[in-house]
Amino acid sequence: MSDNIKPEMMINFEKSSSRTQSGFGVEYDYGSVMHYSATSFTRNGQPTLKALRVTSDASQMGQRRGFSAGDVRKINAMYKCKN
């Protein structure tokens, strides 16, 4: 799929280290408002991302309607909120 990505945008696809990123104990969230869509940064209209797991939220990749339930859990954990 890397052939589908604009060369100048490859930096957006580098893997992050668990030493520099925290999931705050929240499962990976394809439906996160921060998640790229399946065709983000495409150079040819073809997919640049593919869900590794088939989940109900995988079809929500790239949604911009609002925070997902996972986003809310992660924000609450980050700021030590009770709800």
C-alpha positions as CSV (number, residue, x, y, z in Angstrom):
1,M,0.0,0.0,0.0
2,S,2.9,2.3,0.4
3,D,3.0,2.8,-3.4
4,N,-0.4,4.5,-2.9
5,I,0.9,7.2,-0.5
6,K,2.3,10.5,-1.7
7,P,6.0,10.4,-1.0
8,E,6.0,13.6,1.0
9,M,3.4,12.2,3.3
10,M,5.2,9.0,4.2
11,I,6.2,10.5,7.6
12,N,2.5,10.2,8.6
13,F,2.8,6.4,8.4
14,E,5.8,5.9,10.6
15,K,5.2,3.5,13.5
16,S,5.2,5.1,16.9
17,S,7.0,3.5,19.8
18,S,5.2,2.6,23.0
19,R,7.9,4.7,24.7
20,T,6.6,7.8,23.0
21,Q,2.9,7.0,22.8
22,S,0.4,6.0,25.5
23,G,-2.9,4.3,24.8
24,F,-4.0,5.0,28.4
25,G,-5.3,1.5,28.6
26,V,-7.8,2.0,25.8
27,E,-8.1,-0.6,23.0
28,Y,-7.0,0.6,19.5
29,D,-9.8,2.7,18.2
30,Y,-10.4,2.7,14.4
31,G,-13.4,5.0,15.0
32,S,-11.3,7.7,16.7
33,V,-11.8,11.2,15.4
34,M,-8.0,11.4,15.1
35,H,-7.7,8.3,12.9
36,Y,-6.9,8.8,9.2
37,S,-9.4,7.6,6.6
38,A,-8.5,4.6,4.4
39,T,-7.5,6.9,1.6
40,S,-5.7,9.7,3.5
41,F,-2.7,11.1,1.6
42,T,-3.4,8.9,-1.4
43,R,-1.6,9.6,-4.7
44,N,-3.9,7.6,-6.9
45,G,-7.3,7.2,-5.2
46,Q,-6.3,3.7,-3.8
47,P,-6.3,2.9,-0.1
48,T,-3.4,3.9,2.1
49,L,-4.6,2.1,5.2
50,K,-6.3,-1.2,5.9
51,A,-7.7,-2.4,9.3
52,L,-5.7,-5.2,10.7
53,R,-8.7,-6.5,12.7
54,V,-12.3,-6.8,11.5
55,T,-14.2,-4.9,14.1
56,S,-17.5,-2.9,14.2
57,D,-15.5,0.4,14.4
58,A,-13.2,-0.4,11.4
59,S,-15.8,0.9,9.0
60,Q,-15.7,4.2,10.9
61,M,-12.0,4.9,10.0
62,G,-11.7,8.6,9.2
63,Q,-15.0,9.6,10.6
64,R,-15.3,13.3,11.6
65,R,-18.7,13.4,13.2
66,G,-17.4,13.6,16.7
67,F,-15.5,11.8,19.5
68,S,-15.8,8.0,19.5
69,A,-16.5,6.2,22.8
70,G,-12.7,5.3,22.8
71,D,-11.8,8.9,22.4
72,V,-13.9,9.8,25.4
73,R,-12.4,7.0,27.5
74,K,-8.8,8.0,26.5
75,I,-9.5,11.7,27.3
76,N,-11.0,10.8,30.7
77,A,-8.0,8.6,31.5
78,M,-5.5,11.2,30.3
79,Y,-7.0,13.9,32.5
80,K,-7.9,11.5,35.4
81,C,-11.6,12.2,35.1
82,K,-14.1,9.9,36.8
83,N,-16.6,9.9,33.9
